[in-house]
Amino acid sequence: MDIRQLAAFHKVATLLSFSKAATELKYAQSSVTSQIKGLEMSLGVDLFDRLGGRIQLTEAGQRLLPYAEQMLALAGEARGATVGSGDPSGVLTIGSMESITSYRMPPLLEFFHHRYPALHIVLRPSLCAETCHALRQGMFDMGFLMEAETQHPGVQTEVLGSEPLTVVAAPDHPLTQLPKVTTEELRRTQVISAEAGCAYRELFEAELNDGTGEALPFLEFGTIESIKRGVAAGLGISLLPTACVQDTLDTGILVELEWDIPFEVFTQLAWRRGKNLTREMRVFTDQSIRFLAEEYGR
């Protein structure tokens, strides 16, 4: 076995596609196929079952995958320890939802851009369930979650803090005139929300639907900015992370509704459970805690 064969195997195993693996590795597909065949000949086993246009790992391939990850991680550490400055380099693929990417991460990304220019951080838009799946499959190196739960199967997390949430409306919305807004009053109001799969949306929806016997319709908008514009135009109210709406609250474009939010979500940094963190992942974890945890009062 050699490192190139293991790298090709790991990429094909996580993407379950020779063509996609070739694209990410910047190899010709024939080269990736040759690397896999060479590794299979070296081990004397088939690592993939080829079923028409699809592939899947054999039992031998599944047993090899965690060892390949460990050997690739150690090779990266060894390379970093011997190339001179030892500064983190390479690529880190991070899964993250829009609210964190756009409203929490810019100072962190600016720091990495100036301090570690050889480390390329690739952000992949992903909802929490998708991020956890991608981490378990090895498709993401790390990911950010915003969930009520802090324990996830196959995933290890570092809780950065409780994410403040705010219910917002246009300044002329009738509910802004009330000193306190009840859940029943929110049930009678059009709600604009992010797509299904967002933790705080699902908690909000469950709270409004509780005891009604029917699912209340939510008006789904694709992005946080479009939600804020829809709320400002008087189309409805919305529950969003406070960090996402602070600018519009400060300028008076939106107004906070006085509703006691009965649930809590936590922003978390996550990676695959049992995975040996590379030097780059450790640096990213340390700096994420430094930059983001301070915002949550840790």
N, C-alpha and C positions, 0 to 999 in steps of 0.2 A: 504493500500500500504506500502511496505517496500523498502529499498534501493536496495536489491538484485533483487527484481522483476523489479524495474525501470531500473536497469543496464542491466538486461537480455532483457527487452523490447527495450531499446535504441539500444543495439547491434544488435538485430534481425531486428529492423526497419531500421537501416542504411545499413546493409548488405543484407537484404531481404533473409536471409537464416538461418534456425535453426542450421544446421550443421556447417556453418562457424562461427556463433556466439558462438557455444559451443567450437570450437577450440580456438578462441581468448580469451574466458573467462576461458578456461581450465576446463570446466565442461563437464559432460556427456550430450549428446543431450537430454536424457530423463529428466535431471534436468532442462535444459533451457525450455523445453516444459512444465514442471510442474510449473515453475515460471510464465510463460505467462498465463497458465490456471488459476493459483491462482489470478493473477492480473485482469484477465477478470471477474472472479467470484466476486472479491471485488468491481469492478466498475459496474458490471451488464451489460457489453457490450462486443461485439467481437472487438478485436483490429486488427485482421488480417483476410483477406479473403484467404482461402486456395484453390487454383485452380490447381488441379492435382499436378504437381511437383513444382509449383511456389506459392509464397505468395505475397500479397500486403497489404498495410495499408488500413483499413477501414476509413471512415470519422472520427469516434471516435478516431482511432489510430493517424490520422494526427493531430487532435486537442490536443492529449495528448503529442505528441513528443516534442514540445518546452518547455512544463512544465517539462517534464522528464529531459531535458537538464539542465534547471535552477536548479532543485532540486538536481541533481547529482553534479553540479558545487558547490552549496552551501554546500553539504555534504563534498565535498573535502576540501573546505575552512575551515569548522568547524573542520574536522579531523586534518588538518595542524596546526590550531591554538591551539590545545590541546595536541599534542603528544610530546611536549618538545621543541626541537630546532626550529621547524617550517621550516626546510629546505625543499625546493621543492622536491617532490618525485613522483613516479609513472611512467607513460608512456606518452610521447608526440609523436604523429604520424605526421610527416611533409612531405608534398609532395614537390618535388624539381626536377628541370631539371639538367642534368649532368654538364653543365657549371658552375652552382652555387655550387652544391654539391662538385665537385672535385677541383674547383679553387678559390672559395670564402669562403667556410665554415670551412676548417680544423682548423684555429685558434679559431673560435667560438666553434667548437666541442671539441677541446682540453681544452678550458676554462671550459665547462660544465663537462667534464670528471673529472677534478681535483676539481672544486669548488662545484659541486652538484652531487656527485657520486650516490645518490639515485634516481636521475631523469634519466630515460632511454629514449633517443631520438631515435626514429625509423624513418629512412629516406626511403621514397617511391619514386622511379623514376617515374616522371609524367610530361607530357607536360602541358602547361599553361591551355588549355581548359579542360583537364582532371582534373587538380588540382582544378579549379573553381567548376567543377561539384562535385568532391569529398568533397569539403568544404561545398557546399550547402546541400549535402546529409548527412553530419556529419561523413563521412568516414575518413577524415583528421582533425586533430585539427587546424593545420596551414599549410601554403604553401608559397613557393616562386614563383613569376611570373617574366617574362621578356617580357614586352609588350609595344607597343606604347601607348595603352590606359591605363589610370589609374583608370577608373571607370568601374566596372563590376557588372552585375545584381546579387543581393543577396550576394555580397562579399564586405567586407570592407578592405581597403589596407593602408599600411604605405609605402610611396615611399622612398626607400633608396638612390636612385640617378640614374642619367643617365649612362647607361652601354656603355663604349667606345667599338667601333667595328673597325676591321681592315681587309682589303682585303690582303690576302697573296698569295705568289707564290714561286716556287723553284727559287734559285738564278740565274739559267741559263734560266729562262723563258723569252721569247722575250719582254714581257711587262715591265720587270724590267729595261729595257734600256731607257724607256720613262720618261721624267721629270714629265709628267702629263698624266694620263690615262683617256680616255673618256668612257662614257657609251656605245657608239657604238663599241668601241674596246673590251669592256667586253662581248658584245653580240656575238662576233665572237670567243669567248674563251670557252673551256669546263669548266664548273663550278662543283665543288664537294660540296655537302651540307649535312646538317643533314636531318632527315626525315621530311616529310610534317607535319605541325602543329607547327613548331618552328617559332616564330614571326619574327625574323630577317631574316630567310630564305625566308619567304613569302613576306616580304617587298622588299628584294633584287630581288626575282623572279618577282614581280610586276613591279619593276623599269626596269628590263632588257626586260620584255615582252611589256612594254608600247609602243604602236604605231607600233609594229611589225606585229600585226594581227595573230600571232601564238605563241604557248607556247614553249619556248626554253627548250630543254631537260637538266635536272640536273642529275648528277651522284650522287646517294644517298649512303652514307656510314653510318654505324650504330652508330658509336661513334665519339667523337671529336678526340680522339687519332688516330683512323683509317683515319679520314679526313686529319689530319696533315701529316700522313705518306704518304697518297696518293698524297697530294700536293708536299711534298718533293721529291717524286718519279717522278714528272713531269706529273702527270695524269690530272692536271687542277689547277685552282685557287679556293679560297674559302673565304667567309666572315664569320668571327668568332669573338666572344668577345675578346678584346685585352688581357684580363687576361688569356685566354686559350692558347694564342700563344706567350706570352711574353718571355717564356723560349727559344723557337726556334728562335725568332727574336734576342735575346741576343747572341745566339751561332752562328747565321748566317745560320742555317739550312733552315729557311724561310726568305723571304724578303717582306716588306710591299710595296704594290702598291699604288701610289699616285692618289687615286680616291676620289673626294669629295663626301662623303656619304650623300645623301639628306634626310635621315630619322633618327629617334632617338628612342631608346627603353629604358624603365625604369625598373630597378630591384625593386620589391615590395614584402613586406611581407603581407600576406593576411589571413583572417579568415572569418567565416560565419557572415554576417551582422546581428546584433541584439544579437549575442551570448555573454553571460556573460563570460568574460575572467577569467579563473581560475588563482590562484597564479602562477602556473607553466607557463601558457601561458604569463602572464604579465612579468615574469622574462625572458622568452625566447625573447619576443618582445624588452624589454629594452636592453638586451645584444646583440641582432641582430643589433639594431640601433647603439649601442656603437662600435661593432666590424666592421660592414659592412659599415655603413654610412660614417665612417672616410675615407674609401677607395675611396668613391665617392666625397670627398671634402665637405661634409656637415658640 
